[in-house]
């Protein structure tokens, strides 16, 4: 008999031909092999529990000791295990190991990326568990888990190491778009890879395009909550999608560029967005795109003409960020605004005078008609009187 140090947890030992329940007791490998040989029925519950415990310990041991130098040796050993049966054990071990050692995130992600090339179902299970963990953390408002390096750094390296890994689970639709944008914002500097990946998703399926539109609206509405670095990365990400026409430009109608409707964060976002667009397209092509007659309604909120104050603010804003060339039409409109106002007032006065003259003419014509009617009636009366007199004389 083997006594357990913790009496509350049951132990597993093999005595003779029977197997008892096992807990966390360490059993040497040679003794474990002997115990497995003693089992006659390989399909019994006891044997399956014993092999499951051995598989769990083997996978945990390999994942815990992996590092940048021995990963080449660990991967063949890992493939020799039954990963199809132990895929849940592998995912759980990776998640726990990464949470315990965040500095080895890249190593764990590289390990998962290699395993995914041979067993996509393992990578799919890990991705689903990551998303579910983020959902639970968001609902509980668990900032420690939600902001953990595992959720974003592991997904970041998975994206960088295996493009097909994400496409297989486009897993997920809205969650994938949010995760991609979050990974992009977590970088120290913007990586063009995320823009290319988002562009590819938009081209593959229109659903992703619609989801990125929703992400744009959500991010802009909460832009004041982002740090400057995250704000910059998000702006450059959406500038890439707009510059490549992966995202429709009508989503810019959500932006209203006025002094009252913007904050310091939103102005920084708009500044970086249009500066990146000018680098992608050039100032001439960008100006042509913004002056497209079919898209003028979408840009009315960015280039307002409803109030001279808002118009001046827009002109000063784009001039201060070095894109004053985009406001040439707006400057011309502001310059001609007094003349336009005078013309409008003149048209209003002319229309009022026309209405008055029309009413007077109608009244005059009415009186003339009445006079002619009365004259004709008088003539008819005089004619009838003359006829009566002639008849009397006869």
Buried (B, 14 or more C-beta within 10 A) or exposed (E): EEEBEEEEEEBBBBEEEEBEEBEEBEBEEEEBEEBBEBBEEEEEEBBEBBBBBBBBBBBBEBBEEBEEEEBEEBBEEBEEBEBEEBBBBBBBBBBBBBBEEEEBBBBBBBBBBBBBEEBBEBBBBBBBBBBEBBEEBEEEEBEEBBEBBBBBBBBBBBBBBBBEBBBBBBBBBBBBBBBBBBBBBBBEEBBEBBBBBBBBBBEEEEBBBBBBBEBBEEBBEEBEEBEEBBBBBBBBBBBBBBBBEBBBBEBBBBBBBBEEEBEEBBBBBBBBBBBBBBEBBEBEEBBEBBBEEEBEEBBEBBBBBEEBEBBBBBBEBBBEBEBBEBBEEBBEBBEEEEEEEEEEEEEEEEEEEEEEEEEEEEEEEEEEEEEEEEEEEEEEEEEEEEEEEEEEEE
